[in-house]
Amino acid sequence: PRGSPPPLSALAQVLRLERNRRTGLVFPLQKLERYLAPDVDTAPFRLFRPGLAALQHAEALFRAGRHHAIDYVSSAVRMDHAPPSALPEVCFIGRSNVGKSSLIRALFSLSPEVEVRVSKTPGHTKKMNFFKVGKYFMLVDMPGYGYRAPQDFVEMVEAYLQERSNLKRTFLLVDGVVGLQKTDHIAVEMLEEFGIPYVMVLTKIDRASRGLLLKNVLEIQEFVKEKTQGCFPQLFLVSSLEFSGVHLLRCFVAHVTGNLPTVEAS
């Protein structure tokens, strides 16, 4: 029913699981580590490893309360329609059908009153949708690129990336089943060209076999190391369905928007 967060969306529920499953859910990348060949460099797998206090602190930001409202603010097709940029901001971009709106809905699942429209038809997000998280930060859902992207997508997104001075990090979503596609490479080139700091998030990991996921993770990590400058070296793996990686991603969003006490973020 509307009004009750789904199972495992809250950390308290995850902590009741047995240790192995708990670790796999909060740190899905770490779970893959044990299947790697001994000579693989695992340093990029564990750059951001917050402790429990940091994870709990971040979760509180995503839980609306009487003095902490989480609201959909507005949608915009042009930058002059965008709400004022007073707060630190993060944006989510990715191919149509990569599961962007589903992920944003999973991030906000502890506040079911926040309406994130998830369309049945891919490429349905035709506007930039702005969500305000209390007095802490703004989260922006960008239109999908590739299949059925709005025609003015490029102008809209390029203008946003270049003009939004309060943008702290861009989350580039990549389908965990198919890995990096041609359109993703174009998005990477754009972010690199503008010098925008970004991070790659692998979605739908529940749909990929372990072997396929490992293959995609290693290929993308190699790509990030060799071909990018602005990309955070650690990948984030998520399943909006099972909430794998969602708690960690909330924590990273809190961290990059300056809302995690630094002691806890190390």
C-alpha angles and dihedrals in degrees: 000000000000108000099042118091115232121258116282093014088111122065092226089066093047091052090061091063121094113272100257094051091043093054091046091052098047097035106026092166091057089053089061093051095082091060094057126105110261093248096057114112106240097182093101089054095068110033095115109042109150121191125238094271091056092047090051092046091052093046090056089059090058093048113085117222141170093280096029116062124189110197143170099239107186148308126246136190094186133038093243087062093053118108116256114284100236098132134056108270140205125190133201120215133171146128118305108271095022089121098256099146090042090055092048089049089051091051089052095040093114088064102049091176089072105096114219108174111224110192126213090217116068117241093030096133099091097162140048106262117205123207121187118212104202113281091321112077149331124241119204127202107205126203114268120254130220117030112045094350114165111264094240091049095114095049092045097048097038091050091049094048094047099042105036102095094180093057106123102178139357118218110212110200119211125185107252091210099054102025124208114356131194092262090052089055089055090052090049091050090051093050091046092048092052092044092237116162109234143167130212121235121194110213134198094030089158088068097053125080115239092251093051092046092051091049092051093044093051093045092050093045090052090049092049091050096047104033111028138068105176099046120104105241095230119079120216117220120203144176113192088195099053097025092236109161093002095109091050092048091051087053093050091050089052089048098050092045089055095250100120120083102246094234090064096044096063 
